[in-house]
């Protein structure tokens, strides 16, 4: 079941943004332009809702690379609870 969530999130990220997510070899958030960051943010909110969540932070589990997941975990107590 979790594998399906990963695949769905990664596919939706590319459909909504036009580029691969970091997990699939795409750019990490810090390398995006401000405009691309907004597109990325909206895409993550969209597929987060589609997968039954209401927070962008949970999307790091599905689409962020290790470096981004570590940053998100430090900045989001909610994500740490979900992972643990």
N, CA, C and O of each residue as an XYZ file, in Angstrom:
336
protein
N       0.818     -1.194      0.000
C       0.000      0.000      0.000
C       0.868      1.267      0.000
O       0.606      2.205     -0.753
N       1.899      1.285      0.847
C       2.750      2.480      0.905
C       3.484      2.698     -0.407
O       3.688      3.840     -0.820
N       3.885      1.608     -1.074
C       4.549      1.740     -2.364
C       3.671      2.429     -3.388
O       4.158      3.187     -4.227
N       2.368      2.163     -3.318
C       1.432      2.818     -4.228
C       1.348      4.311     -3.944
O       1.234      5.114     -4.870
N       1.404      4.690     -2.670
C       1.390      6.113     -2.313
C       2.634      6.811     -2.858
O       2.549      7.909     -3.409
N       3.785      6.166     -2.700
C       5.033      6.743     -3.215
C       4.923      6.963     -4.716
O       5.211      8.049     -5.220
N       4.505      5.920     -5.425
C       4.416      6.004     -6.882
C       3.411      7.075     -7.307
O       3.689      7.865     -8.210
N       2.254      7.103     -6.663
C       1.235      8.096     -7.001
C       1.774      9.511     -6.776
O       1.660     10.372     -7.648
N       2.357      9.738     -5.604
C       2.865     11.066     -5.269
C       3.951     11.510     -6.249
O       3.959     12.656     -6.698
N       4.856     10.608     -6.572
C       5.935     10.962     -7.484
C       5.408     11.254     -8.885
O       5.858     12.196     -9.537
N       4.450     10.443     -9.351
C       3.855     10.688    -10.667
C       3.067     11.991    -10.693
O       3.169     12.762    -11.647
N       2.280     12.238     -9.646
C       1.495     13.475     -9.581
C       2.399     14.703     -9.501
O       2.095     15.741    -10.088
N       3.511     14.582     -8.773
C       4.444     15.706     -8.695
C       4.901     16.100    -10.090
O       4.902     17.278    -10.445
N       5.285     15.112    -10.872
C       5.767     15.418    -12.221
C       4.641     15.958    -13.107
O       4.857     16.878    -13.897
N       3.442     15.388    -12.976
C       2.309     15.886    -13.762
C       1.993     17.349    -13.434
O       1.722     18.149    -14.329
N       2.031     17.679    -12.164
C       1.626     19.013    -11.723
C       2.721     20.075    -11.876
O       2.417     21.253    -12.069
N       3.985     19.667    -11.791
C       5.079     20.644    -11.851
C       5.789     20.684    -13.199
O       6.277     21.731    -13.624
N       5.841     19.541    -13.861
C       6.586     19.458    -15.117
C       8.008     18.961    -14.930
O       8.755     18.853    -15.903
N       8.398     18.655    -13.690
C       9.730     18.094    -13.426
C       9.614     16.989    -12.379
O       8.654     16.926    -11.611
N      10.620     16.124    -12.376
C      10.647     15.013    -11.425
C      10.851     15.516    -10.008
O      11.448     16.570     -9.786
N      10.352     14.753     -9.060
C      10.584     15.083     -7.648
C      12.019     14.695     -7.279
O      12.654     13.925     -8.001
N      12.530     15.214     -6.176
C      13.896     14.894     -5.768
C      14.159     13.396     -5.621
O      15.243     12.926     -5.965
N      13.182     12.642     -5.113
C      13.354     11.201     -4.956
C      13.617     10.521     -6.289
O      14.338      9.525     -6.352
N      13.030     11.058     -7.356
C      13.181     10.488     -8.690
C      14.294     11.167     -9.487
O      14.371     11.011    -10.706
N      15.153     11.918     -8.803
C      16.296     12.540     -9.457
C      16.089     13.982     -9.875
O      16.961     14.566    -10.519
N      14.960     14.567     -9.525
C      14.697     15.963     -9.856
C      15.415     16.907     -8.909
O      16.113     16.468     -7.996
N      15.243     18.198     -9.127
C      15.940     19.198     -8.304
C      15.396     19.253     -6.878
O      14.207     19.038     -6.644
N      16.279     19.543     -5.941
C      15.849     19.745     -4.555
C      15.290     21.159     -4.433
O      15.599     22.033     -5.242
N      14.477     21.368     -3.428
C      13.768     22.639     -3.261
C      14.702     23.839     -3.265
O      14.379     24.870     -3.855
N      15.852     23.722     -2.618
C      16.761     24.873     -2.541
C      17.308     25.281     -3.911
O      17.797     26.400     -4.067
N      17.234     24.398     -4.897
C      17.728     24.709     -6.233
C      16.644     25.274     -7.158
O      16.928     25.614     -8.307
N      15.412     25.376     -6.665
C      14.316     25.895     -7.480
C      14.267     27.423     -7.419
O      14.684     28.030     -6.433
N      13.757     28.024     -8.478
C      13.516     29.467     -8.473
C      12.317     29.749     -7.558
O      11.574     28.825     -7.225
N      12.120     30.986     -7.153
C      10.933     31.300     -6.342
C       9.623     30.876     -7.021
O       8.719     30.364     -6.361
N       9.525     31.086     -8.311
C       8.316     30.679     -9.043
C       8.146     29.156     -9.012
O       7.043     28.656     -8.792
N       9.235     28.428     -9.232
C       9.181     26.968     -9.186
C       8.833     26.470     -7.779
O       8.115     25.481     -7.632
N       9.333     27.142     -6.762
C       9.002     26.751     -5.382
C       7.508     26.871     -5.119
O       6.924     26.021     -4.447
N       6.891     27.914     -5.642
C       5.445     28.085     -5.474
C       4.688     26.971     -6.192
O       3.735     26.414     -5.646
N       5.106     26.647     -7.407
C       4.493     25.550     -8.166
C       4.663     24.241     -7.398
O       3.716     23.464     -7.271
N       5.864     23.998     -6.889
C       6.167     22.788     -6.126
C       5.289     22.713     -4.872
O       4.724     21.664     -4.564
N       5.184     23.818     -4.164
C       4.381     23.882     -2.945
C       2.913     23.547     -3.239
O       2.302     22.738     -2.540
N       2.362     24.168     -4.266
C       0.960     23.917     -4.624
C       0.753     22.468     -5.057
O      -0.263     21.860     -4.722
N       1.711     21.914     -5.799
C       1.605     20.522     -6.227
C       1.608     19.581     -5.025
O       0.811     18.645     -4.961
N       2.504     19.831     -4.079
C       2.569     18.988     -2.890
C       1.284     19.076     -2.065
O       0.818     18.066     -1.539
N       0.718     20.257     -1.949
C      -0.560     20.388     -1.238
C      -1.661     19.617     -1.965
O      -2.503     18.982     -1.330
N      -1.652     19.675     -3.288
C      -2.672     18.982     -4.079
C      -2.610     17.483     -3.866
O      -3.620     16.871     -3.519
N      -1.435     16.869     -4.069
C      -1.427     15.413     -3.927
C      -1.440     14.972     -2.475
O      -1.782     13.825     -2.188
N      -1.080     15.846     -1.562
C      -1.254     15.527     -0.145
C      -2.746     15.359      0.153
O      -3.143     14.396      0.809
N      -3.565     16.288     -0.324
C      -5.022     16.193     -0.140
C      -5.569     14.965     -0.849
O      -6.416     14.254     -0.310
N      -5.083     14.720     -2.056
C      -5.567     13.563     -2.818
C      -5.262     12.249     -2.097
O      -5.973     11.259     -2.272
N      -4.209     12.246     -1.292
C      -3.823     11.043     -0.542
C      -4.362     11.047      0.885
O      -3.966     10.217      1.703
N      -5.261     11.978      1.183
C      -5.939     11.974      2.470
C      -5.275     12.770      3.573
O      -5.601     12.589      4.746
N      -4.354     13.645      3.223
C      -3.677     14.475      4.207
C      -3.965     15.939      3.909
O      -4.456     16.275      2.832
N      -3.662     16.790      4.849
C      -3.898     18.222      4.676
C      -2.630     19.047      4.882
O      -2.701     20.270      5.003
N      -1.475     18.389      4.923
C      -0.229     19.100      5.214
C       0.820     18.809      4.138
O       0.968     17.679      3.673
N       1.527     19.847      3.768
C       2.624     19.662      2.818
C       3.750     18.846      3.451
O       4.421     18.084      2.755
N       3.966     18.992      4.749
C       5.094     18.329      5.407
C       5.090     16.820      5.192
O       6.154     16.216      5.058
N       3.927     16.210      5.156
C       3.862     14.762      4.988
C       4.355     14.330      3.606
O       4.761     13.180      3.432
N       4.327     15.228      2.624
C       4.768     14.873      1.278
C       6.252     14.566      1.207
O       6.696     13.880      0.287
N       7.024     15.063      2.161
C       8.469     14.792      2.155
C       8.739     13.296      2.235
O       9.760     12.824      1.734
N       7.851     12.559      2.849
C       8.015     11.108      2.951
C       7.992     10.483      1.562
O       8.711      9.517      1.307
N       7.172     11.022      0.662
C       6.981     10.426     -0.653
C       7.864     10.985     -1.741
O       8.252     10.240     -2.641
N       8.201     12.267     -1.705
C       8.863     12.868     -2.863
C      10.192     13.561     -2.600
O      10.904     13.877     -3.553
N      10.554     13.810     -1.342
C      11.794     14.548     -1.060
C      12.989     13.606     -0.993
O      12.847     12.427     -0.670
N      14.158     14.135     -1.298
C      15.345     13.309     -1.132
C      15.758     13.322      0.338
O      15.174     14.053      1.139
N      16.746     12.529      0.692
C      17.152     12.388      2.100
C      17.481     13.724      2.747
O      17.112     13.966      3.896
N      18.173     14.592      2.018
C      18.562     15.886      2.599
C      17.329     16.716      2.939
O      17.271     17.336      4.001
N      16.350     16.730      2.048
C      15.137     17.505      2.318
C      14.325     16.879      3.445
O      13.771     17.599      4.275
N      14.244     15.564      3.488
C      13.493     14.911      4.564
C      14.106     15.256      5.906
O      13.375     15.506      6.864
N      15.421     15.276      6.003
C      16.081     15.619      7.259
C      15.763     17.035      7.684
O      15.499     17.284      8.860
N      15.785     17.969      6.742
C      15.452     19.356      7.063
C      14.006     19.467      7.502
O      13.701     20.144      8.483
N      13.120     18.810      6.785
C      11.704     18.893      7.116
C      11.443     18.310      8.487
O      10.632     18.847      9.242
N      12.112     17.225      8.822
C      11.907     16.606     10.126
C      12.348     17.535     11.246
O      11.706     17.597     12.295
N      13.431     18.248     11.030
C      13.897     19.174     12.065
C      12.930     20.335     12.243
O      12.806     20.883     13.338
N      12.236     20.714     11.156
C      11.371     21.882     11.212
C       9.899     21.549     11.410
O       9.076     22.458     11.517
N       9.549     20.265     11.461
C       8.148     19.920     11.583
C       7.943     18.788     12.568
O       8.216     17.629     12.257
N       7.469     19.115     13.736
C       7.205     18.088     14.753
C       6.133     17.135     14.252
O       6.164     15.955     14.603
N       5.184     17.600     13.445
C       4.123     16.745     12.944
C       4.702     15.633     12.077
O       4.291     14.479     12.198
N       5.642     15.962     11.212
C       6.234     14.947     10.342
C       7.003     13.939     11.169
O       6.948     12.744     10.878
N       7.714     14.377     12.186
C       8.460     13.453     13.024
C       7.512     12.443     13.671
O       7.842     11.262     13.776
N       6.359     12.894     14.096
C       5.378     11.984     14.692
C       4.893     10.976     13.671
O       4.741      9.799     13.997
N       4.647     11.409     12.438
C       4.172     10.506     11.392
C       5.208      9.431     11.085
O       4.847      8.267     10.915
N       6.477      9.791     11.012
C       7.527      8.849     10.670
C       7.771      7.854     11.793
O       8.021      6.681     11.518
N       7.706      8.279     13.037
C       8.032      7.421     14.157
C       6.985      6.395     14.474
O       7.153      5.609     15.407
